[in-house]
């Protein structure tokens, strides 16, 4: 029987979501980067900065928000 993830934790950071994700990826052996979305020219953050970083640790998906 496969494990179905029902909840995706969102972790809120102040402008360092990508660095936090990279730290978690370095700590957990079974981990991977899934996707990074950046702010566009009309976003609330600086254009090109990370808005959301998705990653997986030990089969559990997480989203890091700036």
Z-matrix of the N, CA and C atoms (Angstrom, degrees):
N
C 1 1.453
C 2 1.528 1 108.70
N 3 1.325 2 116.91 1 130.70
C 4 1.455 3 120.05 2 -179.00
C 5 1.525 4 110.71 3 -84.83
N 6 1.304 5 114.66 4 150.00
C 7 1.454 6 121.52 5 179.77
C 8 1.531 7 108.82 6 -83.66
N 9 1.326 8 117.12 7 126.92
C 10 1.454 9 122.05 8 -179.93
C 11 1.523 10 108.71 9 -105.61
N 12 1.322 11 116.06 10 123.15
C 13 1.456 12 120.38 11 178.44
C 14 1.518 13 108.90 12 -80.27
N 15 1.329 14 117.13 13 124.73
C 16 1.455 15 121.17 14 -177.13
C 17 1.521 16 112.65 15 -104.79
N 18 1.315 17 116.55 16 -20.95
C 19 1.460 18 120.89 17 -178.51
C 20 1.524 19 108.64 18 -129.41
N 21 1.335 20 116.11 19 135.52
C 22 1.461 21 121.36 20 173.80
C 23 1.521 22 107.79 21 -112.42
N 24 1.332 23 118.37 22 110.90
C 25 1.460 24 120.31 23 178.38
C 26 1.535 25 111.30 24 -67.48
N 27 1.327 26 115.64 25 136.62
C 28 1.457 27 122.65 26 173.68
C 29 1.523 28 107.20 27 -105.95
N 30 1.311 29 116.90 28 127.47
C 31 1.462 30 122.86 29 -179.95
C 32 1.527 31 108.10 30 -110.17
N 33 1.322 32 117.34 31 125.49
C 34 1.463 33 122.32 32 -175.52
C 35 1.523 34 109.50 33 -97.55
N 36 1.332 35 115.96 34 129.51
C 37 1.465 36 121.87 35 179.00
C 38 1.522 37 109.38 36 -128.94
N 39 1.318 38 115.98 37 158.23
C 40 1.460 39 121.88 38 177.42
C 41 1.523 40 109.30 39 -100.95
N 42 1.319 41 115.56 40 84.49
C 43 1.471 42 123.21 41 175.44
C 44 1.519 43 115.17 42 71.82
N 45 1.327 44 119.61 43 11.73
C 46 1.470 45 119.11 44 178.48
C 47 1.533 46 112.30 45 -133.08
N 48 1.331 47 116.86 46 33.52
C 49 1.470 48 121.03 47 -179.69
C 50 1.522 49 111.66 48 -60.99
N 51 1.334 50 117.02 49 -41.73
C 52 1.466 51 119.45 50 -178.81
C 53 1.529 52 111.01 51 -66.15
N 54 1.317 53 117.58 52 -41.29
C 55 1.469 54 120.92 53 177.93
C 56 1.524 55 110.78 54 -64.74
N 57 1.320 56 117.30 55 -39.94
C 58 1.465 57 120.70 56 177.90
C 59 1.523 58 110.37 57 -63.75
N 60 1.333 59 116.67 58 -44.06
C 61 1.461 60 120.44 59 178.09
C 62 1.529 61 110.18 60 -59.42
N 63 1.330 62 117.23 61 -45.90
C 64 1.466 63 120.96 62 -179.87
C 65 1.532 64 110.92 63 -60.96
N 66 1.336 65 116.65 64 -37.49
C 67 1.464 66 120.12 65 177.25
C 68 1.526 67 110.50 66 -63.29
N 69 1.332 68 117.12 67 -50.15
C 70 1.467 69 120.41 68 179.40
C 71 1.525 70 111.45 69 -59.52
N 72 1.333 71 117.11 70 -40.07
C 73 1.465 72 120.51 71 178.82
C 74 1.525 73 111.27 72 -63.33
N 75 1.333 74 117.11 73 -32.34
C 76 1.467 75 120.47 74 179.83
C 77 1.527 76 112.31 75 -76.19
N 78 1.328 77 117.20 76 -24.61
C 79 1.462 78 121.70 77 -177.45
C 80 1.529 79 112.16 78 -84.00
N 81 1.332 80 116.93 79 -39.37
C 82 1.461 81 121.63 80 -176.85
C 83 1.522 82 110.29 81 -97.03
N 84 1.333 83 115.40 82 125.88
C 85 1.460 84 120.86 83 -177.54
C 86 1.529 85 112.16 84 -65.42
N 87 1.319 86 117.09 85 -44.36
C 88 1.463 87 121.99 86 -178.90
C 89 1.528 88 108.30 87 -93.24
N 90 1.336 89 116.26 88 79.88
C 91 1.458 90 120.54 89 -175.91
C 92 1.521 91 110.13 90 -143.54
N 93 1.337 92 115.05 91 158.29
C 94 1.462 93 118.54 92 175.96
C 95 1.521 94 111.08 93 -158.30
N 96 1.324 95 114.22 94 148.68
C 97 1.456 96 122.43 95 175.00
C 98 1.522 97 107.10 96 -81.07
N 99 1.325 98 117.05 97 132.59
C 100 1.459 99 120.67 98 -178.26
C 101 1.526 100 112.44 99 -102.18
N 102 1.336 101 117.11 100 -50.66
C 103 1.460 102 119.66 101 -175.84
C 104 1.518 103 110.10 102 -166.47
N 105 1.335 104 115.55 103 148.32
C 106 1.462 105 121.14 104 174.13
C 107 1.523 106 107.98 105 -128.64
N 108 1.329 107 116.28 106 127.87
C 109 1.466 108 122.28 107 175.13
C 110 1.520 109 108.56 108 -108.11
N 111 1.324 110 115.54 109 138.94
C 112 1.463 111 121.52 110 -178.77
C 113 1.524 112 110.69 111 -112.22
N 114 1.331 113 115.56 112 155.10
C 115 1.457 114 120.77 113 174.87
C 116 1.518 115 109.55 114 -70.01
N 117 1.331 116 115.29 115 142.90
C 118 1.456 117 121.47 116 173.62
C 119 1.515 118 110.18 117 -92.27
N 120 1.308 119 115.94 118 -170.07
C 121 1.467 120 120.58 119 -177.27
C 122 1.526 121 112.59 120 -67.26
N 123 1.329 122 118.24 121 -24.46
C 124 1.460 123 120.61 122 -178.72
C 125 1.512 124 114.21 123 -99.24
N 126 1.339 125 117.64 124 6.58
C 127 1.460 126 120.96 125 -176.05
C 128 1.511 127 113.19 126 -79.87
N 129 1.322 128 116.33 127 165.41
C 130 1.461 129 120.31 128 178.44
C 131 1.527 130 113.02 129 -71.77
N 132 1.341 131 117.40 130 -20.64
C 133 1.463 132 120.99 131 177.66
C 134 1.514 133 110.39 132 -98.32
N 135 1.333 134 116.93 133 168.50
C 136 1.466 135 120.29 134 177.56
C 137 1.528 136 111.15 135 -59.26
N 138 1.314 137 116.46 136 138.35
C 139 1.461 138 121.58 137 -179.36
C 140 1.527 139 110.47 138 -55.31
N 141 1.331 140 115.95 139 129.94
C 142 1.461 141 121.56 140 179.28
C 143 1.517 142 114.56 141 90.24
N 144 1.338 143 117.55 142 -12.21
C 145 1.467 144 119.07 143 179.02
C 146 1.528 145 109.49 144 -78.45
N 147 1.324 146 116.28 145 159.53
C 148 1.468 147 121.45 146 -176.11
C 149 1.523 148 110.46 147 -71.61
N 150 1.336 149 115.19 148 128.98
C 151 1.457 150 121.53 149 174.96
C 152 1.531 151 109.22 150 -96.89
N 153 1.347 152 116.94 151 -51.24
C 154 1.461 153 122.71 152 -178.11
C 155 1.524 154 109.12 153 -139.99
N 156 1.326 155 116.08 154 135.37
C 157 1.463 156 122.05 155 175.07
C 158 1.524 157 107.87 156 -122.05
N 159 1.322 158 116.57 157 122.44
C 160 1.467 159 121.81 158 179.71
C 161 1.520 160 109.01 159 -103.93
N 162 1.337 161 115.90 160 136.36
C 163 1.456 162 120.49 161 179.82
C 164 1.514 163 109.82 162 -151.33
N 165 1.325 164 115.14 163 169.07
C 166 1.465 165 121.30 164 -177.40
C 167 1.519 166 109.48 165 -131.25
N 168 1.326 167 115.73 166 133.63
C 169 1.465 168 122.94 167 177.04
C 170 1.520 169 108.28 168 -125.77
N 171 1.317 170 116.92 169 119.81
C 172 1.468 171 121.72 170 178.42
C 173 1.533 172 112.27 171 50.60
N 174 1.332 173 117.08 172 39.21
C 175 1.454 174 121.49 173 177.87
C 176 1.518 175 115.27 174 85.85
N 177 1.323 176 117.96 175 -6.12
C 178 1.467 177 122.78 176 179.86
C 179 1.524 178 108.86 177 -100.09
N 180 1.325 179 117.36 178 126.24
C 181 1.456 180 121.05 179 178.55
C 182 1.520 181 110.74 180 -85.70
N 183 1.345 182 115.06 181 145.47
C 184 1.460 183 123.50 182 177.94
C 185 1.520 184 108.75 183 -134.63
N 186 1.330 185 116.29 184 154.22
C 187 1.452 186 122.25 185 171.69
C 188 1.518 187 107.92 186 -124.42
N 189 1.325 188 116.19 187 129.69
C 190 1.459 189 122.21 188 176.74
C 191 1.525 190 107.66 189 -106.30
N 192 1.321 191 116.66 190 126.30
C 193 1.468 192 123.00 191 -177.86
C 194 1.513 193 110.76 192 -111.29
N 195 1.325 194 115.26 193 143.58
C 196 1.472 195 120.42 194 170.89
C 197 1.508 196 108.54 195 -101.89
